[in-house]
Amino acid sequence: MDNARSYPLNAWYAAAWVQEVGRSLSKRKICGQDIVLYRRTDGEVAALEDACWHRLLPLSLGFLRGDEVVCGYHGLVFNPAGRCTYMPAQQTINPSACVKAYPVVERHRLVWIWPGDPALADPSTVPDFRWNDGTDFVGDGGTFYSLKCDYRLVIDNLMDLTHETYVHAGSIGDENITATPFDVTHTQSTATLTRWMIDIEPPPFWARQLGRPGVRVDRWQIVTFHLPSVVDGDVGVAVTGTGAPQGDRSQGVNGHFLAAITPETDTSCHYFWNFVRNYRRDDEELTRALTLGHVNNGKGIYDQDHVVLEAQQRAIESNPRSPFYNLNIDAGAMWSRRLIDEMIARELAGGHGQVRAAAE
């Protein structure tokens, strides 16, 4: 196992939205591994190594026959467990003829895959992404597939929201973010950044969501990283002085930005995103508008992050230096990276890698 690897393998990673996997073959690269996904006739998702045992042609170039994948080169057939069930021109099937089958779980509107040791895959350790379920909060998300940056750069970005002041000026950016102190706490598997901006003028995005012109607000950003690569941001504003810091958000609007970041290679990742809200839940036009506000032909909030993150990766490759220089604002990102490094170290030492929440 590569000691320089930047991601754990014994973990659940988002591979697709549930609606993206159907009765056809979909290919993904996850943690450097080529995988083919499809939905069986019983509705369950199967995930196989995307390389035929025989001559390594990607199975994604083949086709489905019932619940089995037929290789598009010589017609070898593999069942959902990865076992070859047919070889051309011979009756005896080589007992070693199989491809890797990956554990799969569908939860929180996403398909999650375990790229490591399948014997260690525990569905109870799928990352907490419940705000994406479409129950208490609503929103339509999307994916940046093959985003050309190290997945940890996305985590850095989300765990340090001072970048909003500059990258997202005119929407969610605000000088109050950089001027307000914050707290960072951590457990064995999470890191949380908390910032409260009290009695401020709301930035344009939040002023529109609140819909109460002229009022001042208390604004919050409570961002939590979950091992190995999920981030949830509890964000919103409420009319100042109405009790939001004490837990009463009834005079405000509340959203969550959600990110499930899946390593593709050491320098690319898949970024599953959503912005969900618990206000005006039946307003489909607002849902569409918020989605466009986040990704919109290069003009959305996440589009702006996309540009910055890929430019940062190019700069890293052109100007290699280690480590980064860190500021106080990097505390959340630094704790997230430390937890990732510790998880990788446990895995390389022969352990599971993950830490159960119950042990915290």
C-alpha positions as CSV (number, residue, x, y, z in Angstrom):
1,M,0.0,0.0,0.0
2,D,1.3,3.4,-1.0
3,N,2.5,5.3,2.1
4,A,2.2,8.6,0.2
5,R,-1.5,8.1,-0.5
6,S,-3.6,11.1,0.4
7,Y,-6.9,9.4,1.0
8,P,-8.1,6.4,3.1
9,L,-9.6,3.4,1.3
10,N,-11.6,1.9,4.1
11,A,-14.3,4.5,3.9
12,W,-17.6,5.2,2.2
13,Y,-17.5,7.7,-0.7
14,A,-20.3,9.1,-2.8
15,A,-20.2,7.7,-6.3
16,A,-23.4,9.0,-7.9
17,W,-26.8,10.4,-7.2
18,V,-29.3,7.6,-7.0
19,Q,-31.2,8.7,-10.1
20,E,-27.9,8.6,-12.1
21,V,-27.6,4.8,-11.8
22,G,-30.0,2.8,-13.9
23,R,-30.1,-0.1,-16.3
24,S,-27.0,0.9,-18.1
25,L,-23.3,0.8,-17.4
26,S,-21.8,4.0,-15.7
27,K,-18.1,4.3,-15.1
28,R,-16.4,6.1,-12.3
29,K,-12.8,6.4,-11.0
30,I,-12.8,6.5,-7.2
31,C,-9.6,6.5,-5.2
32,G,-7.6,5.6,-8.3
33,Q,-9.8,2.6,-9.0
34,D,-11.9,2.2,-12.2
35,I,-15.4,1.1,-11.3
36,V,-18.5,0.3,-13.3
37,L,-22.0,0.9,-11.7
38,Y,-25.4,-0.4,-12.8
39,R,-28.8,-1.2,-11.3
40,R,-29.9,-4.8,-11.1
41,T,-33.4,-6.0,-12.0
42,D,-34.3,-6.0,-8.3
43,G,-33.4,-2.3,-8.0
44,E,-30.2,-2.8,-6.1
45,V,-27.0,-1.2,-7.3
46,A,-24.0,-3.3,-8.2
47,A,-20.4,-2.0,-8.6
48,L,-17.6,-4.0,-10.3
49,E,-14.0,-3.4,-11.2
50,D,-14.1,-1.8,-14.6
51,A,-11.6,-4.1,-16.3
52,C,-12.4,-7.5,-17.7
53,W,-10.4,-10.4,-16.2
54,H,-9.4,-11.6,-19.6
55,R,-7.8,-8.7,-21.5
56,L,-8.6,-5.8,-19.2
57,L,-11.1,-4.0,-21.6
58,P,-13.3,-1.7,-19.4
59,L,-16.5,-3.6,-18.7
60,S,-18.3,-0.2,-19.1
61,L,-17.8,-0.7,-22.8
62,G,-19.9,-3.8,-22.7
63,F,-23.6,-4.3,-22.0
64,L,-26.0,-5.7,-19.5
65,R,-27.8,-9.0,-19.9
66,G,-30.2,-9.4,-17.0
67,D,-28.2,-8.8,-13.9
68,E,-24.8,-9.7,-15.5
69,V,-22.3,-7.6,-17.4
70,V,-21.1,-8.9,-20.8
71,C,-17.6,-7.8,-21.9
72,G,-17.7,-6.0,-25.2
73,Y,-14.5,-7.6,-26.4
74,H,-14.8,-11.4,-26.2
75,G,-18.2,-11.9,-24.4
76,L,-17.1,-13.0,-21.0
77,V,-20.0,-12.6,-18.5
78,F,-19.7,-11.5,-14.9
79,N,-22.4,-11.6,-12.2
80,P,-23.0,-8.8,-9.6
81,A,-20.5,-10.6,-7.3
82,G,-17.8,-10.3,-9.9
83,R,-17.7,-14.0,-10.7
84,C,-17.3,-15.0,-14.4
85,T,-20.3,-17.2,-15.4
86,Y,-19.5,-17.7,-19.1
87,M,-16.3,-18.0,-21.3
88,P,-16.5,-18.3,-25.0
89,A,-15.6,-21.5,-26.8
90,Q,-15.1,-23.6,-23.6
91,Q,-17.2,-25.4,-21.0
92,T,-14.9,-25.1,-18.1
93,I,-14.6,-21.7,-16.4
94,N,-11.3,-20.8,-14.8
95,P,-12.1,-20.6,-11.1
96,S,-9.8,-17.5,-10.8
97,A,-11.9,-15.6,-13.3
98,C,-13.4,-12.8,-11.4
99,V,-13.3,-9.0,-11.0
100,K,-13.6,-7.1,-7.7
101,A,-17.1,-6.3,-6.5
102,Y,-17.5,-3.3,-4.3
103,P,-19.8,-2.9,-1.3
104,V,-22.6,-0.4,-2.1
105,V,-25.1,1.5,0.0
106,E,-27.9,3.9,-1.1
107,R,-28.5,6.5,1.5
108,H,-29.3,10.3,1.6
109,R,-30.1,10.3,-2.1
110,L,-26.6,9.2,-3.0
111,V,-24.9,5.9,-3.9
112,W,-21.9,5.3,-1.6
113,I,-19.1,2.9,-2.5
114,W,-16.4,1.3,-0.3
115,P,-13.1,1.1,-2.3
116,G,-11.1,-0.7,0.5
117,D,-11.3,-4.1,2.1
118,P,-14.9,-5.3,1.6
119,A,-14.8,-7.3,4.8
120,L,-14.6,-4.0,6.8
121,A,-17.5,-2.2,5.0
122,D,-20.1,-1.3,7.7
123,P,-23.2,0.5,6.4
124,S,-23.7,2.1,9.8
125,T,-20.6,4.2,9.1
126,V,-22.0,5.9,6.0
127,P,-21.3,9.7,6.6
128,D,-24.2,11.7,8.1
129,F,-25.8,13.5,5.1
130,R,-29.4,13.5,6.4
131,W,-30.1,17.1,5.4
132,N,-30.0,15.8,1.8
133,D,-32.9,13.4,2.3
134,G,-35.5,15.9,1.1
135,T,-37.6,15.7,4.3
136,D,-36.9,18.6,6.7
137,F,-34.8,20.5,4.1
138,V,-35.3,20.7,0.3
139,G,-33.0,21.5,-2.6
140,D,-31.6,20.1,-5.9
141,G,-27.9,19.6,-6.0
142,G,-25.4,18.4,-8.6
143,T,-21.9,17.2,-9.1
144,F,-18.6,18.5,-10.4
145,Y,-17.2,15.3,-11.8
146,S,-13.4,15.1,-12.2
147,L,-12.8,18.5,-10.6
148,K,-9.1,19.0,-11.2
149,C,-7.9,19.4,-7.7
150,D,-6.9,17.4,-4.7
151,Y,-10.0,16.6,-2.7
152,R,-8.5,18.1,0.4
153,L,-8.4,21.5,-1.2
154,V,-12.2,21.4,-1.4
155,I,-12.3,20.6,2.3
156,D,-9.9,23.5,3.0
157,N,-12.2,25.8,1.1
158,L,-15.3,24.8,3.0
159,M,-13.7,24.9,6.4
160,D,-12.5,28.4,5.9
161,L,-15.3,30.6,4.9
162,T,-13.3,33.9,5.0
163,H,-12.8,33.2,1.3
164,E,-16.5,34.2,0.8
165,T,-15.5,37.8,1.3
166,Y,-13.4,37.8,-1.8
167,V,-14.4,34.9,-4.0
168,H,-18.2,35.5,-3.5
169,A,-18.3,39.2,-3.2
170,G,-21.8,40.5,-4.2
171,S,-23.7,37.4,-3.1
172,I,-22.8,35.7,0.2
173,G,-19.5,37.5,0.7
174,D,-19.2,40.1,3.6
175,E,-16.5,41.9,5.4
176,N,-18.0,40.8,8.7
177,I,-16.8,37.3,8.0
178,T,-13.2,38.3,8.1
179,A,-13.7,40.6,11.1
180,T,-15.6,38.2,13.4
181,P,-13.8,35.7,15.7
182,F,-14.7,32.0,15.4
183,D,-14.3,28.8,17.4
184,V,-13.0,25.4,16.2
185,T,-13.8,22.2,18.1
186,H,-13.1,18.6,17.2
187,T,-13.8,15.0,18.0
188,Q,-12.0,11.9,16.8
189,S,-13.9,12.0,13.5
190,T,-15.2,15.6,13.1
191,A,-14.1,19.2,13.2
192,T,-16.5,22.1,13.6
193,L,-16.0,25.8,12.9
194,T,-18.6,28.1,14.5
195,R,-18.9,31.8,13.7
196,W,-21.7,34.2,14.8
197,M,-21.9,37.7,13.3
198,I,-24.2,39.7,15.5
199,D,-26.2,42.8,14.5
200,I,-24.9,43.2,10.9
201,E,-26.4,44.2,7.6
202,P,-27.2,41.0,5.7
203,P,-25.2,40.4,2.5
204,P,-27.3,40.4,-0.7
205,F,-28.0,36.7,-0.9
206,W,-29.3,36.5,2.6
207,A,-31.2,39.8,2.4
208,R,-33.2,38.3,-0.5
209,Q,-33.9,35.0,1.4
210,L,-35.1,36.8,4.5
211,G,-37.2,39.3,2.6
212,R,-37.4,41.9,5.3
213,P,-35.8,45.1,3.8
214,G,-33.9,47.3,6.2
215,V,-33.6,44.9,9.1
216,R,-30.3,44.0,10.7
217,V,-29.5,40.4,11.4
218,D,-27.5,37.8,13.4
219,R,-25.8,35.6,10.9
220,W,-24.3,32.1,11.7
221,Q,-21.9,29.7,10.0
222,I,-21.5,26.3,11.7
223,V,-19.5,24.1,9.5
224,T,-18.7,20.5,10.3
225,F,-16.2,18.2,8.6
226,H,-17.0,14.4,8.9
227,L,-14.3,11.9,8.1
228,P,-13.2,11.2,5.6
229,S,-14.6,13.8,3.2
230,V,-18.0,15.2,3.9
231,V,-18.8,18.8,5.0
232,D,-22.1,20.2,6.2
233,G,-22.5,23.9,6.7
234,D,-25.4,25.1,8.9
235,V,-25.9,28.7,7.7
236,G,-28.5,31.4,7.9
237,V,-29.6,34.7,9.2
238,A,-32.3,35.9,11.7
239,V,-33.6,39.3,12.7
240,T,-31.0,40.5,15.3
241,G,-32.0,40.2,18.9
242,T,-34.7,37.6,18.3
243,G,-32.8,34.7,20.0
244,A,-31.0,32.9,17.1
245,P,-27.7,32.5,19.1
246,Q,-29.7,30.9,21.9
247,G,-31.5,28.5,19.5
248,D,-34.6,30.4,18.4
249,R,-34.3,30.8,14.6
250,S,-38.1,31.4,14.1
251,Q,-37.4,34.9,12.9
252,G,-34.9,33.9,10.3
253,V,-34.0,31.6,7.3
254,N,-31.9,28.5,7.6
255,G,-30.0,26.5,5.0
256,H,-27.3,23.9,4.8
257,F,-24.6,23.7,2.2
258,L,-23.6,20.1,1.7
259,A,-20.5,18.6,0.2
260,A,-19.6,14.9,-0.3
261,I,-16.1,15.0,-1.9
262,T,-14.8,11.8,-3.4
263,P,-11.1,11.4,-4.4
264,E,-10.8,10.4,-8.1
265,T,-7.0,10.6,-8.2
266,D,-4.4,12.4,-6.1
267,T,-5.1,15.5,-8.1
268,S,-8.8,15.2,-9.0
269,C,-12.1,14.6,-7.3
270,H,-15.8,14.3,-7.6
271,Y,-17.7,17.1,-5.7
272,F,-21.3,16.3,-4.9
273,W,-23.0,19.5,-3.7
274,N,-26.3,20.7,-2.6
275,F,-27.8,23.8,-0.9
276,V,-31.0,22.9,1.0
277,R,-33.4,25.0,3.0
278,N,-36.2,24.6,5.5
279,Y,-38.2,27.7,4.4
280,R,-40.6,28.1,1.5
281,R,-40.2,24.4,1.0
282,D,-43.0,24.1,-1.6
283,D,-41.6,27.0,-3.8
284,E,-40.2,25.1,-6.8
285,E,-39.2,28.3,-8.5
286,L,-37.1,29.3,-5.5
287,T,-35.5,25.8,-5.6
288,R,-34.6,26.3,-9.3
289,A,-33.3,29.9,-8.6
290,L,-31.1,28.7,-5.8
291,T,-29.7,25.9,-7.9
292,L,-28.8,28.4,-10.7
293,G,-27.4,30.7,-8.1
294,H,-24.9,28.0,-7.1
295,V,-24.1,26.6,-10.5
296,N,-24.9,28.6,-13.6
297,N,-22.6,28.5,-16.7
298,G,-19.6,29.7,-14.7
299,K,-21.5,32.5,-12.9
300,G,-22.7,30.6,-9.8
301,I,-21.2,30.5,-6.3
302,Y,-19.8,27.0,-6.7
303,D,-18.6,27.9,-10.2
304,Q,-16.4,30.6,-8.6
305,D,-15.0,28.0,-6.1
306,H,-14.4,25.6,-9.1
307,V,-12.2,28.2,-10.8
308,V,-10.2,29.0,-7.6
309,L,-9.6,25.3,-6.7
310,E,-8.4,24.3,-10.1
311,A,-6.1,27.3,-10.3
312,Q,-4.8,26.4,-6.8
313,Q,-4.0,22.9,-7.9
314,R,-2.1,24.1,-11.0
315,A,-0.1,26.5,-8.8
316,I,0.8,23.6,-6.4
317,E,2.1,21.6,-9.3
318,S,4.1,24.5,-10.7
319,N,5.4,25.7,-7.4
320,P,5.9,22.6,-5.2
321,R,6.5,23.5,-1.6
322,S,5.5,21.8,1.6
323,P,3.8,22.5,3.9
324,F,1.4,25.3,3.1
325,Y,1.7,28.4,5.2
326,N,-1.1,28.6,7.7
327,L,-3.0,31.5,9.3
328,N,-5.4,31.5,12.2
329,I,-8.3,31.2,9.8
330,D,-7.0,27.8,8.7
331,A,-7.7,26.1,12.1
332,G,-10.8,24.2,10.8
333,A,-8.9,23.0,7.7
334,M,-5.9,22.0,9.7
335,W,-7.9,19.9,12.1
336,S,-9.7,18.2,9.1
337,R,-6.4,17.4,7.5
338,R,-5.0,16.1,10.8
339,L,-8.0,13.8,11.2
340,I,-7.5,12.5,7.6
341,D,-3.8,11.9,8.2
342,E,-4.5,10.0,11.4
343,M,-7.1,7.9,9.6
344,I,-4.7,7.0,6.8
345,A,-2.0,6.2,9.4
346,R,-4.3,3.8,11.2
347,E,-5.2,2.2,7.9
348,L,-1.6,1.8,6.8
349,A,-0.7,0.3,10.3
350,G,-3.2,-2.4,9.6
351,G,-6.3,-1.0,11.3
352,H,-9.8,-0.2,10.0
353,G,-9.0,3.5,9.8
354,Q,-12.5,4.8,10.7
355,V,-13.4,5.9,14.2
356,R,-17.0,5.2,15.3
357,A,-18.9,8.1,16.6
358,A,-19.9,6.1,19.6
359,A,-16.3,6.0,20.7
360,E,-16.1,9.8,20.9
